[in-house]
Amino acid sequence: MSFYKGKRVLVTGGTGLIGRQLVPMLIEAGAIVTSVSLDSVPDALPNGVKFVHSDLRHFQNCLDVCDGQDIIFQLAGIKGSPVATKTKPASFFVPTLMFSINMLEAARLTGCEWYLNTSSVGVYGPAEIFHEDDVWDDKPSTHDKFAGWSKRIGEMQAEAYKIQYDWNRCSIVRPANVYGKHDSFLPETAMVVPSLIKRALNKDEPFVVWGDGSPIRDFIEARDVARGMMIMVEKQVTQPVNLGSGVGVTIKELAETIADITGRDIIWDKNKPSGDRCRLMDTKRAESYGFKPEISLYDGLKDLIEWYKQNKDKPDGRYCAFTE
């Protein structure tokens, strides 16, 4: 994408699940990239990337990293499993708000050309299909209460700047259930895909899956999300955009695919909760801007399983992704 050639681009949360895919894509597109994270310097950075270790809960740090940047991708966030966000909601909710509020304000004050805010599927209330313009018709699901509201407030902040400052330089993307290399497999942060893969590869225990497998989800690989983000910034899209596959996959289908790749048999624990019945995104708006996912669920899962086999014995921090 020639649009990015020579642009100074900041990626917060650059060592996370999506950031690790976005940074090399930006480099390939000719951008001058700075990656910011609370993590230590990652084991591998693309050539030419400047890495900054910074705590974005502090506003001055946000001003410092935003200064001189043309484009800012705000990916920094706190990742938590459903159990973790229920038992430790403040540890999730408060930093997520601080990252969002501090970074957008710093971007406005330092005069960046364009800003991307990473929202979430969690902003939606229960519905058969999630349409971007329906988000305020209901509250976020009780299963995504703190994540949903923290991300909604970030979106409201961009709307407030548009009204008061005529500052209309922000793209908002709402990724579906994201998975991929460098995902987190730790108990307190692992989501459904890494959790199932970790269980499937543990040959010392049965491959147990919670619920009856009927809930429907929308899965998208991190490389596709990163590509979608770049498209929305290049086209300066200011409407919120869903980044998902638009294809409903039951947890049963997901588990069976993982079982097929790993050669395991599934035991269903129907006494455990299943979550919301359906969380599926409408993707017509993304498609209207030229975005469609390219990586199939099977290929994405196969790649992730192979990556995890090679990395599961490394220190935990190597694959604690999408966190600040």
C-alpha positions as MATLAB code, in Angstrom:
seq = 'MSFYKGKRVLVTGGTGLIGRQLVPMLIEAGAIVTSVSLDSVPDALPNGVKFVHSDLRHFQNCLDVCDGQDIIFQLAGIKGSPVATKTKPASFFVPTLMFSINMLEAARLTGCEWYLNTSSVGVYGPAEIFHEDDVWDDKPSTHDKFAGWSKRIGEMQAEAYKIQYDWNRCSIVRPANVYGKHDSFLPETAMVVPSLIKRALNKDEPFVVWGDGSPIRDFIEARDVARGMMIMVEKQVTQPVNLGSGVGVTIKELAETIADITGRDIIWDKNKPSGDRCRLMDTKRAESYGFKPEISLYDGLKDLIEWYKQNKDKPDGRYCAFTE';
ca = [
       0.000    0.000    0.000;
       1.808    3.134   -1.241;
      -0.346    5.190    1.143;
       1.928    4.161    4.043;
       5.280    4.762    2.324;
       7.361    7.153    4.406;
       4.616    7.658    6.997;
       5.622    7.699   10.659;
       3.316    5.126   12.239;
       2.869    4.308   15.920;
       1.430    0.937   16.992;
       0.499    0.616   20.659;
       0.229   -2.961   21.904;
       2.649   -3.778   19.099;
       3.860   -6.995   20.745;
       0.336   -8.404   21.061;
      -1.751  -10.798   19.012;
      -2.778   -8.312   16.303;
       0.174   -5.950   16.708;
       2.714   -8.632   15.830;
       0.937   -9.087   12.507;
       0.294   -5.398   11.854;
       3.855   -4.158   12.429;
       5.537   -6.239    9.674;
       2.703   -5.420    7.255;
       3.301   -1.704    7.845;
       7.053   -2.139    7.366;
       6.419   -3.972    4.109;
       4.169   -1.092    3.022;
       7.054    1.340    3.550;
       6.050    2.884    6.885;
       8.483    4.071    9.556;
       7.152    2.125   12.529;
       7.404    2.604   16.289;
       6.025   -0.233   18.410;
       5.005    0.542   22.001;
       4.311   -1.957   24.773;
       4.720   -2.642   28.463;
       6.254   -5.982   27.493;
       9.999   -6.389   27.402;
      11.617   -6.198   23.964;
      10.113   -9.113   21.991;
      12.307  -11.979   20.854;
      12.004  -10.903   17.209;
      11.263   -7.516   15.678;
      11.145   -6.770   11.955;
      14.157   -4.812   10.724;
      13.780   -1.087   11.119;
      11.165   -1.100   13.878;
      11.768    1.176   16.827;
      10.599   -0.397   20.087;
       9.526    1.742   23.052;
       8.804    0.293   26.486;
       6.156    2.568   28.027;
       3.224    2.504   30.433;
       0.350    4.219   28.626;
      -1.688    4.608   31.797;
       0.389    7.766   32.312;
      -0.672   10.648   30.078;
       2.786   12.158   29.651;
       4.017    8.855   28.239;
       1.214    8.980   25.685;
       2.167   12.524   24.673;
       5.782   11.430   24.300;
       5.090    8.441   22.039;
       2.499   10.305   19.914;
       4.750   13.291   19.251;
       5.777   13.429   15.590;
       3.625   10.494   14.460;
       1.513   10.706   11.314;
      -0.712    7.689   11.986;
      -1.519    5.953   15.279;
      -2.947    2.452   15.638;
      -4.266    2.093   19.192;
      -4.232   -1.656   19.926;
      -3.151   -1.537   23.567;
      -5.543   -3.282   25.910;
      -5.941   -5.804   28.687;
      -6.889   -9.298   27.661;
      -8.857  -11.460   30.070;
     -10.707  -14.747   29.948;
     -14.451  -14.653   30.773;
     -13.666  -15.952   34.269;
     -10.919  -13.368   34.841;
     -13.085  -10.438   33.744;
     -15.821  -11.561   36.152;
     -13.559  -12.032   39.163;
     -11.121   -9.145   38.534;
     -13.147   -6.619   36.528;
     -11.304   -3.526   37.767;
      -7.968   -4.906   36.550;
      -9.499   -5.130   33.098;
     -11.870   -2.166   32.986;
      -9.720    0.630   34.410;
      -6.504    0.220   32.359;
      -8.516   -0.264   29.163;
     -10.244    3.072   29.780;
      -6.963    4.771   30.637;
      -5.241    3.563   27.457;
      -8.158    4.687   25.319;
      -8.729    8.106   26.875;
      -5.049    9.003   27.222;
      -4.043    7.914   23.724;
      -6.842    9.649   21.827;
      -6.339   12.882   23.746;
      -2.579   12.720   23.142;
      -3.155   12.040   19.437;
      -5.433   15.093   19.176;
      -3.037   17.382   21.027;
       0.024   16.286   19.041;
      -1.761   16.673   15.702;
      -1.574   13.229   14.130;
      -3.099   12.847   10.658;
      -5.141    9.739   11.445;
      -5.974    7.503   14.382;
      -7.377    3.983   14.633;
      -9.250    2.897   17.749;
      -9.582   -0.830   18.317;
     -13.004   -1.529   19.760;
     -14.519   -4.996   20.213;
     -17.358   -7.396   19.486;
     -18.072   -6.925   23.196;
     -19.787   -3.574   22.580;
     -22.881   -5.343   21.248;
     -25.900   -6.441   23.191;
     -27.403   -9.908   22.578;
     -28.630  -10.211   18.973;
     -28.733  -12.734   16.142;
     -26.450  -10.576   13.983;
     -24.405   -7.542   15.014;
     -24.999   -4.507   12.784;
     -22.722   -1.534   13.399;
     -25.487    1.061   13.731;
     -27.507   -0.977   16.240;
     -24.920   -0.896   19.020;
     -26.748    1.708   21.145;
     -30.099   -0.086   20.951;
     -29.135   -2.325   23.870;
     -26.582   -2.770   26.637;
     -23.531   -5.031   26.214;
     -24.115   -8.672   27.102;
     -23.730   -9.525   30.784;
     -20.948  -11.883   29.652;
     -19.044   -8.861   28.265;
     -20.181   -6.165   30.672;
     -16.860   -4.563   31.587;
     -15.142   -5.130   28.248;
     -18.185   -3.876   26.386;
     -18.635   -0.677   28.343;
     -14.919    0.198   28.354;
     -14.820   -0.086   24.559;
     -18.110    1.795   24.134;
     -16.716    4.702   26.145;
     -13.687    4.793   23.838;
     -16.014    5.088   20.858;
     -17.992    7.845   22.611;
     -14.771    9.768   23.184;
     -14.142    9.861   19.425;
     -17.723   11.052   18.883;
     -17.289   13.773   21.511;
     -14.135   15.063   19.769;
     -15.986   15.155   16.458;
     -18.721   17.326   17.998;
     -16.634   19.682   20.127;
     -13.364   19.979   18.201;
     -14.483   19.055   14.667;
     -11.786   16.359   14.985;
     -12.880   13.701   12.528;
      -9.680   11.707   12.023;
     -10.570    8.440   13.696;
     -11.359    4.992   12.338;
     -13.087    2.546   14.695;
     -12.887   -1.180   14.085;
     -14.751   -3.870   16.013;
     -12.930   -7.197   15.591;
     -14.850  -10.442   16.133;
     -13.274  -13.379   18.019;
      -9.626  -12.955   17.062;
      -7.126  -15.822   17.163;
      -3.669  -16.514   15.750;
       0.027  -16.862   16.460;
       1.196  -15.160   19.668;
      -2.237  -15.623   21.223;
      -2.290  -16.083   24.981;
      -2.533  -19.622   26.342;
      -2.360  -18.607   30.001;
      -5.424  -19.574   32.106;
      -6.279  -16.011   33.133;
      -6.100  -14.585   29.602;
      -6.806  -17.450   27.188;
      -9.963  -17.186   25.103;
     -11.888  -20.089   23.541;
      -9.522  -20.989   20.670;
      -6.241  -21.197   22.643;
      -8.053  -22.829   25.577;
      -9.352  -25.637   23.362;
      -6.014  -26.070   21.598;
      -4.140  -26.301   24.890;
      -6.549  -28.958   26.181;
      -6.430  -30.894   22.929;
      -2.633  -31.037   22.959;
      -2.472  -32.186   26.576;
      -2.439  -35.931   25.959;
      -2.306  -36.642   29.714;
      -5.941  -35.558   30.174;
      -9.209  -36.054   28.260;
     -10.179  -33.347   25.774;
     -13.126  -31.868   27.682;
     -15.206  -29.076   26.131;
     -17.710  -27.065   28.179;
     -21.390  -26.823   27.250;
     -23.222  -28.567   24.424;
     -21.363  -26.888   21.541;
     -24.414  -25.026   20.227;
     -23.314  -21.359   20.677;
     -22.383  -19.636   17.423;
     -19.332  -17.405   17.115;
     -17.542  -15.405   14.431;
     -13.803  -16.130   14.218;
     -11.179  -14.099   12.370;
      -7.430  -14.641   12.133;
      -5.170  -11.836   13.413;
      -3.487  -11.325   10.035;
      -6.853  -10.590    8.471;
      -7.685   -8.122   11.254;
      -4.389   -6.283   10.731;
      -5.026   -6.064    6.992;
      -8.553   -4.767    7.621;
      -7.210   -2.092    9.963;
      -4.777   -0.861    7.330;
      -7.540   -0.640    4.743;
      -9.832    1.395    7.007;
      -7.055    3.864    7.833;
      -5.969    4.217    4.208;
      -9.549    4.912    3.142;
     -10.058    7.179    6.169;
     -13.263    5.440    7.181;
     -14.948    7.214   10.091;
     -17.943    4.873   10.505;
     -17.457    1.988   12.961;
     -16.632   -1.175   10.992;
     -17.029   -4.817   11.973;
     -13.988   -6.946   11.165;
     -15.217  -10.520   11.166;
     -15.810  -13.421    8.830;
     -19.587  -13.003    8.788;
     -19.748  -16.800    8.970;
     -21.260  -18.455   12.015;
     -19.264  -21.327   13.492;
     -20.640  -23.358   16.392;
     -18.357  -24.199   19.273;
     -19.036  -27.828   18.318;
     -17.642  -27.206   14.823;
     -14.653  -25.362   16.277;
     -13.873  -28.123   18.774;
     -14.311  -30.840   16.145;
     -11.920  -29.038   13.795;
      -9.292  -28.813   16.533;
      -9.914  -32.461   17.446;
      -9.474  -33.455   13.794;
      -6.162  -31.584   13.476;
      -4.806  -32.928   16.785;
      -6.269  -36.451   16.590;
      -8.299  -36.237   19.812;
     -11.767  -37.377   20.892;
     -14.059  -34.845   22.582;
     -15.874  -35.248   25.909;
     -18.692  -32.724   26.329;
     -19.335  -31.369   29.825;
     -22.933  -30.177   29.452;
     -23.111  -29.124   33.105;
     -20.848  -26.161   32.337;
     -22.145  -22.833   30.927;
     -22.129  -22.145   27.198;
     -22.332  -18.323   27.020;
     -24.461  -16.234   24.636;
     -26.268  -18.288   21.995;
     -25.120  -16.322   18.950;
     -22.445  -13.651   18.348;
     -22.216  -13.123   14.594;
     -21.155   -9.984   12.766;
     -22.689   -8.328    9.753;
     -19.720   -7.617    7.443;
     -21.374   -5.727    4.578;
     -19.824   -2.403    5.593;
     -16.299   -3.855    5.672;
     -16.905   -5.495    2.295;
     -18.053   -2.172    0.848;
     -14.581   -0.819    1.618;
     -12.879   -3.787   -0.054;
     -12.180   -6.019    2.953;
     -12.804   -9.744    3.100;
     -10.931  -12.283    5.260;
      -8.479  -14.443    3.339;
      -7.519  -17.087    5.925;
      -9.925  -19.986    6.446;
     -10.672  -21.200    9.969;
      -9.095  -24.580    9.259;
      -5.860  -23.081    7.897;
      -5.694  -20.524   10.688;
      -6.178  -23.163   13.381;
      -3.620  -25.461   11.788;
      -1.038  -22.650   11.721;
      -1.765  -21.732   15.350;
      -1.540  -25.331   16.548;
       1.850  -25.759   14.874;
       3.060  -22.463   16.312;
       1.930  -23.425   19.819;
       3.666  -26.816   19.597;
       6.920  -25.014   18.835;
       6.489  -22.322   21.491;
       4.596  -23.867   24.404;
       7.745  -24.610   26.392;
       9.121  -21.085   26.099;
       8.707  -18.584   28.956;
       5.074  -17.534   29.375;
       5.780  -13.930   28.466;
       6.665  -14.963   24.933;
       3.037  -15.595   24.128;
       1.092  -13.403   26.531;
      -0.510  -11.431   23.764;
      -2.577   -8.265   23.283;
      -1.788   -6.969   26.736;
      -0.289   -3.828   28.141;
];
